[in-house]
């Protein structure tokens, strides 16, 4: 599904991402962890086109997407959430989901009124499903800015899903959540995997990462220092030293 080959992103002399190789299989939940400043979010930003790579290759479903602008990566099936929530605060919950619609039929309609009138029935059904999935049906007419923090997190996930992604990148989706909200997030992520969506999860909440991922890669100072199953990562001496607080063997 996704393959990174010697991917690098430098900021002057700072090698934020430094020659990373990764392969994410279709249908996987792939974890990307590491200390603050290790290059996780920069990697996501390069994959999604917010930052150009300094060097290296990004393959999505076998196609090199390194030169594609962000909107064409979205159209190809790559969506994301952000570490810092980026909703349209003065639009309603429903409107935030409507603007994110990304079906081929919807894109073929030119202009606001054509989109609104031409696909109203199907769009409303899709948005209703997303509202139900995210537990926000009762808040559909609320302004996004007026939602509680956890509700805003759920709306951002639903908005990413409105783009109908094949690959979903979640950048610290549990940040600021309480234990009950994290448990609900865990269930939603697993349900998404069951629908066939491939997920890359960047997260610091280790209980969540270890509970949902199939494989994990660990970054430190922009480089991959380990990759494996959750059990292998927990036992890896370099990971214990760099990230999980243990000592190297």
C-alpha positions, 0 to 999 in steps of 0.5 A, a space after each residue: 500500500 505505502 512504501 518509503 525508500 530512503 526518504 529524507 527531509 532536511 531543514 538546513 542542517 537539521 535532518 528531521 527525516 534521514 533515509 527512512 525505509 518503510 513498507 506498510 501492507 494493505 489492511 494493516 494498522 502500522 504504528 510510528 513511534 519515537 521521542 518528541 522531535 524524532 521525525 514522526 509528524 515530519 514523515 506524515 507531512 512529507 507523505 501527505 504532501 505538506 512538505 516536499 522530500 529532500 530526497 527519496 521515494 514515496 510509493 502509494 499503491 505502486 505509484 510514485 507520488 513524490 511530485 503530486 500536490 496534496 489535493 491529488 494525493 487526497 484524490 488518490 486515497 490518502 487522508 489524515 488528521 492533524 496533531 493540532 486540530 484543524 477544523 472549520 470552527 465557524 461551520 457546523 459539524 454537518 458542514 465540516 463533513 460535507 465540505 470533505 466529500 471526495 467521491 468521483 461523482 462529487 468531484 465531477 460536479 462543478 460549483 457549490 450549487 451543483 454539488 449541493 443539489 446534484 448529490 444531496 441524497 447520497 451525501 446526506 446518507 454518507 454524512 449520517 453514517 459518519 455522524 453515527 460512527 463518531 457519536 456526533 449525530 446529536 451535535 450535527 448542527 453545532 458549530 465545530 468551535 463549540 464542541 468539547 475537545 474530545 468531540 473535536 477529535 472525533 469530528 476531525 477523524 470523521 472529516 478525514 473519513 469523509 474523503 473515503 481514504 484507502 490510507 488514513 494517517 492519524 497524527 497523535 489522535 489520542 492527544 488530550 483524551 481521557 482514558 474512556 475516550 482513548 478506549 472508544 478511539 481504540 474501538 473505532 480504529 479497529 472497526 476502520 481496519 475491519 472495513 479495509 482501510 490501511 492506517 498509519 498511527 503516530 501516537 505517544 499513548 503506548 497502551 493504544 499503540 500496542 493494543 491496535 497495531 500489527 507492526 511498529 516502526 520506531 524513529 529516533 533523531 530522524 532515523 528508523 532504529 527498529 521495526 517489528 510486531 508490538 511484542 518485538 518492539 517492547 523487547 527491543 533494547 534500542 527502543 527501551 533505551 531511546 523511548 520506553 525508558 529502559 536500559 539497553 542490553 
